[in-house]
Amino acid sequence: MAVKSRESNKSNHLAAAVGGIFLIAVAIIAAYSFFPQEGCIGVVEISGTLSTQDVPSSLFTDEQKGSQTIASEIEAAGSRQDVRAVLLLIDSPGGSVVASQEVYSAVHALNKTSVAFIREMAASGGYYAAAGTDYIVANPDALTGSIGARATLDDYSGLMEKLGVNSTTFKTGDMKDMGSSARQMTEKERAVWQSIVDESFLSFRTAVEEGRKGKLDPAGFATALDARVLTGRQAKKIGLVDELGNKDAAIAAAARLSNMTLAPGAKPRLCEISSSKKQGALFGSLSSEALRFFLQSAGGFHVSYK
């Protein structure tokens, strides 16, 4: 009888243990049902100099996404039902006016929460893109700001004169060869070029004022319009940045602002929005796309946010 009693007790203990495990499992399932995982945060990376051209990877260069590719990724994130918020990871010194504006327009057109994270740099055109988001988180020591536009023209006329090189241009209008490096610029031409740069700057400034409406310190912002570079701390003081922190802080902000419901202790799920990688040749810098990119970057008059 004693043996049967011990066996009965063991069976009871085993049944109790199994029952306990079952109840714990039910509780966990119930908890996750009560706190469902709602979608993900779409991550789009913006790095390097902003250009309209895609530059493929090569032995000497990393892949460089052009503004149209970046804009397409942003639009894709906006159209995905599982993406609750879009997080832009920005590390860029800026770039061409057109490229910067194309990226900004894609961000500005998003119909869901958007957050920018500046880890090291989002200056000039890089900040232009960030200004289109709902919320900006920056590392305290990151470099940002540089709100301005610029263009550079080279004048080799003095050197050509010393070398005895003459250049003759036949044209149909006074302004047809404005920007020529073979002669000095006239005051009339200077005024025209300056008006183009001023117009580009106005677009940048307006975008920042619209994106940061109600957050900017007027005096501080006016000072920053001399195109100075700012640290994350300095940018936050004048309202160009909402929060100082790391990538996790930016992720948390995206989840909070998009009202994501998470299980206790759970982190938001990230979903990377990326384009297919383009493979370059061994000496990819000589490929047609890369060559076109470098040729467009050299010589001539180019207005840039950089």
C-alpha positions in Angstrom: 0.0 0.0 0.0 2.8 2.4 0.8 4.4 1.8 -2.7 1.1 2.5 -4.4 0.7 5.7 -2.3 4.2 6.9 -3.3 3.4 6.2 -7.0 0.1 8.0 -6.7 1.9 11.0 -5.2 4.4 11.1 -8.0 1.6 11.0 -10.5 -0.2 13.8 -8.8 3.0 15.9 -8.7 3.7 15.2 -12.4 0.1 16.1 -13.3 0.4 19.3 -11.2 3.7 20.2 -13.0 2.3 19.6 -16.4 -0.8 21.6 -15.5 1.4 24.5 -14.3 3.4 24.5 -17.5 0.2 24.5 -19.4 -1.1 27.5 -17.5 2.1 29.4 -18.0 2.0 28.7 -21.7 -1.6 29.9 -21.8 -0.7 33.0 -19.9 2.2 33.8 -22.3 -0.1 33.3 -25.3 -2.8 35.5 -23.7 -0.2 38.2 -23.0 1.0 38.3 -26.6 -2.6 38.3 -27.8 -3.3 41.2 -25.6 -0.2 43.0 -26.7 0.0 42.1 -30.4 3.1 42.8 -32.5 1.9 45.5 -34.9 3.9 45.5 -38.1 7.4 46.9 -38.3 9.5 50.0 -38.7 10.8 50.4 -42.3 14.5 51.4 -42.4 15.9 53.3 -45.3 19.6 54.3 -45.4 20.8 57.6 -46.9 24.6 57.7 -47.0 27.4 59.4 -48.9 27.1 62.3 -51.3 23.6 62.8 -52.7 23.6 62.4 -56.5 21.0 61.7 -59.1 23.0 58.8 -60.4 23.4 55.3 -59.0 27.1 54.4 -58.7 27.7 50.6 -58.7 30.2 49.0 -56.3 33.7 48.2 -57.5 37.1 47.2 -56.3 37.7 50.8 -55.2 34.3 52.2 -54.5 31.2 51.2 -52.5 27.8 51.2 -54.0 26.2 54.7 -54.0 22.4 54.9 -54.2 21.1 57.8 -56.4 18.3 60.0 -55.3 15.7 58.2 -57.4 16.6 54.9 -55.8 16.4 56.4 -52.4 13.1 58.0 -53.2 11.7 54.7 -54.5 12.7 52.9 -51.3 10.9 55.6 -49.3 7.8 55.3 -51.4 7.9 51.5 -51.1 8.1 51.8 -47.3 5.1 54.2 -47.4 3.0 51.8 -49.5 3.7 48.7 -47.4 0.8 47.9 -45.0 3.1 46.2 -42.5 5.3 49.3 -42.1 4.0 51.5 -39.3 6.7 54.1 -39.4 9.7 54.9 -41.6 13.2 55.4 -40.1 15.8 57.3 -42.1 19.4 56.5 -41.2 21.3 59.5 -42.5 25.0 59.8 -42.9 25.5 62.4 -45.7 27.3 65.7 -46.2 24.7 66.7 -48.8 25.1 66.8 -52.6 23.4 68.2 -55.6 20.3 70.4 -55.4 18.2 68.2 -57.5 19.1 65.0 -55.7 18.5 66.6 -52.3 15.1 67.9 -53.3 14.1 64.5 -54.8 14.8 62.8 -51.5 13.1 65.5 -49.5 10.0 65.4 -51.7 9.7 61.6 -51.2 10.0 62.0 -47.4 7.6 64.9 -47.3 5.0 62.9 -49.2 4.9 60.0 -46.8 1.5 59.3 -45.3 2.9 57.7 -42.2 5.2 58.5 -39.3 8.7 59.3 -40.2 11.8 59.7 -38.0 15.4 60.6 -39.0 18.5 59.5 -37.1 21.7 61.4 -37.5 24.6 59.3 -36.2 27.6 61.1 -37.6 26.6 63.6 -40.2 23.5 65.0 -41.9 24.7 68.4 -43.2 23.3 70.6 -46.0 21.4 68.3 -48.3 21.6 65.5 -45.7 19.7 67.8 -43.3 17.4 68.8 -46.1 16.2 65.2 -46.2 15.8 65.0 -42.4 13.7 68.2 -42.4 11.0 66.4 -44.2 10.5 63.9 -41.3 8.2 64.3 -38.3 11.0 63.8 -35.7 14.8 64.1 -35.7 17.1 62.2 -33.3 20.8 63.1 -33.4 23.9 61.8 -31.7 25.1 64.7 -29.5 28.4 64.9 -31.4 27.0 64.4 -34.9 27.5 67.2 -37.4 24.4 68.8 -39.0 23.0 72.1 -40.2 25.0 73.8 -43.0 21.7 75.2 -44.3 22.8 76.9 -47.5 23.6 76.5 -51.2 26.8 77.1 -53.1 28.3 76.9 -56.5 31.9 77.3 -57.7 33.3 78.5 -61.0 36.9 78.3 -61.9 38.7 81.2 -63.8 41.8 80.0 -65.7 42.1 83.2 -67.8 45.2 84.4 -66.0 47.0 81.1 -66.4 45.9 80.9 -70.0 47.3 84.4 -70.6 50.7 83.4 -69.1 50.8 80.3 -71.2 49.9 82.2 -74.3 46.6 80.2 -74.8 43.8 82.1 -76.5 40.2 81.0 -76.6 37.6 82.4 -79.0 33.9 81.8 -78.5 31.2 82.4 -81.1 27.8 82.9 -79.5 24.3 84.1 -80.2 23.7 85.9 -76.9 25.7 87.7 -74.3 25.0 85.0 -71.6 25.5 81.9 -73.8 29.0 81.2 -72.4 28.5 82.6 -69.0 30.5 80.5 -66.6 33.4 80.0 -69.1 36.7 79.4 -67.3 38.5 81.0 -70.2 37.6 84.6 -69.1 36.7 86.6 -66.1 33.0 86.8 -65.1 31.1 90.0 -65.8 29.0 91.7 -63.0 25.9 90.9 -65.0 26.8 87.2 -65.1 27.7 87.2 -61.4 24.2 88.6 -60.6 22.5 85.9 -62.6 24.5 83.1 -61.0 23.9 84.5 -57.5 20.1 84.7 -58.2 20.2 80.9 -59.0 22.1 80.1 -55.8 19.7 82.4 -53.8 16.7 80.6 -55.3 18.1 77.2 -54.3 18.8 78.4 -50.8 15.2 79.8 -50.5 13.8 76.4 -51.3 16.0 74.8 -48.6 15.1 77.4 -46.0 11.4 77.1 -46.7 11.5 73.3 -46.4 13.2 73.6 -43.0 10.8 76.3 -41.8 7.8 74.2 -42.9 9.2 70.9 -41.5 10.3 72.4 -38.1 7.3 74.7 -37.7 6.7 75.6 -34.1 10.0 74.1 -33.0 12.6 76.6 -34.2 14.1 79.3 -32.0 13.9 82.3 -34.3 17.2 84.0 -33.2 19.1 80.7 -33.2 17.7 79.7 -36.6 18.6 83.1 -38.1 22.2 82.6 -36.9 22.3 79.1 -38.4 21.3 80.5 -41.8 24.9 81.6 -42.4 25.3 77.9 -43.3 27.5 77.0 -40.3 27.9 73.4 -39.3 26.4 72.5 -35.9 26.8 69.7 -33.4 23.7 67.7 -32.4 23.7 69.6 -29.1 23.8 73.0 -30.8 21.1 71.9 -33.3 18.8 70.8 -30.5 19.1 74.1 -28.7 17.7 76.0 -31.7 15.1 73.4 -32.7 16.7 71.8 -35.7 16.8 68.5 -33.7 14.1 67.0 -31.4 16.1 64.6 -29.3 19.7 63.6 -28.6 20.4 59.9 -28.5 21.4 56.8 -30.4 19.7 54.6 -32.9 17.7 52.8 -30.2 16.3 56.2 -29.2 15.2 56.8 -32.8 13.6 53.4 -33.1 11.7 54.0 -29.8 10.6 57.4 -31.1 9.3 55.9 -34.3 7.4 53.2 -32.3 6.0 55.8 -29.9 4.9 58.3 -32.5 3.2 55.7 -34.7 1.4 54.2 -31.6 2.8 50.7 -32.1 1.6 48.2 -29.5 4.3 46.0 -28.2 4.5 43.1 -25.7 6.1 44.1 -22.4 9.9 44.3 -22.9 9.7 43.7 -26.6 11.5 45.8 -29.2 9.9 47.0 -32.4 10.6 44.8 -35.4 12.7 46.4 -38.1 12.3 45.8 -41.8 15.0 47.1 -44.1 13.7 48.6 -47.3 16.5 48.3 -49.8 17.0 48.1 -53.5 18.8 45.2 -55.3 22.6 45.5 -55.2 24.3 46.6 -58.4 27.4 44.8 -59.2 30.1 46.8 -60.8 33.1 45.7 -62.8 36.5 45.1 -61.3 37.4 48.7 -62.0 33.9 49.9 -61.6 34.8 53.5 -61.5 35.3 53.3 -65.3 31.9 51.8 -65.9 29.5 53.9 -67.9 27.3 54.9 -64.9 30.2 55.8 -62.7 32.0 57.6 -65.4 28.9 59.7 -66.1 28.6 60.5 -62.4 32.2 61.7 -62.2 32.0 63.7 -65.4 29.0 65.5 -64.2 30.7 66.3 -60.9 33.7 67.8 -62.6 33.8 71.2 -64.2 30.9 73.5 -65.1 28.5 75.2 -62.8 26.7 73.0 -60.3 24.6 74.3 -57.5 24.8 72.0 -54.4 23.7 71.7 -50.9 27.1 70.6 -49.6 
